[in-house]
Amino acid sequence: MNGQQLGLTLIELMVTLAVAIILLAIGIPAFQGMEANNRAVALANGIVSAVTLARTEAMARGVPVAVCPNKSAEGVAPECGGTGDWVNGWIVFADPSGSGTVPAVADTIRTFSRPRGIPKVDTATTMLRFGTEGYQRPRAGSPAVISMLVYQTNSTAGQKRCVTVNVVGAPRTVRKDTCP
């Protein structure tokens, strides 16, 4: 080799670093949006899973089964909460008396833990009940079709999901920024 040096010059290294920084500056916000979208999908799927489980168990056990938001912290006996407690997870339990209170541990079918991220659930619903035939049994004063808008607090337009449960008890998820 006639005096040629192998390696990178300082200018080549600086150009490579500049390109890498630009790619990261473009990619990181896109990744955060994708993460918020995926967490909203996971949250909606978790609620649909609980609704489907409750409906199936009501038919299999021959007693009404309910789903409610969990007011209690992790490790404490589950207790039904209010509309703002869906972000803490939810409880599926046998509710033969129709009281809407979580009975003994033996009647608790499954407790779903708090979703990851910073979830938001906009709904007026505090409980879904399913009769022995699998139909939803709305409480007095509750709408026949239950709707929940689920998303992460850092979500933008198009990253929210509307979960609806009709009178027949069938859950449905749609990508929407509002719920009916």
VENFEN-V68830 format. One line per field, one symbol per residue. ss: DSSP state (h for helix, s for strand, l for the rest). psi: psi as a letter, one per 40 degrees, with the letter a starting at -180 (. if undefined). A space follows every 50 residues. Layout:
ss->???
psi->???
//
This chain:
ss->lllllllllhhhhhhhhhhhhhhhhhhhhhhhhhhhhhhhhhhhhhhhhh hhhhhhhhhhhlllsssssslllllllllsllhhhhhhlsssssllllll llllhhhsssssllllllssssllllsssslllllslllllllllsssss ssllllllllssssslllllssssslllll
psi->hgehiiaiiddddddddddddddddddddddddddddddddddddddddd dddddddddddfiiiihiihdiiheihihhaadeedeeaihhihgdeede ihaiddehdihhihiiagihhhieheihihieeeihgiiheiidhhihhh iideiaheeihhhihideehiihihieii.
//
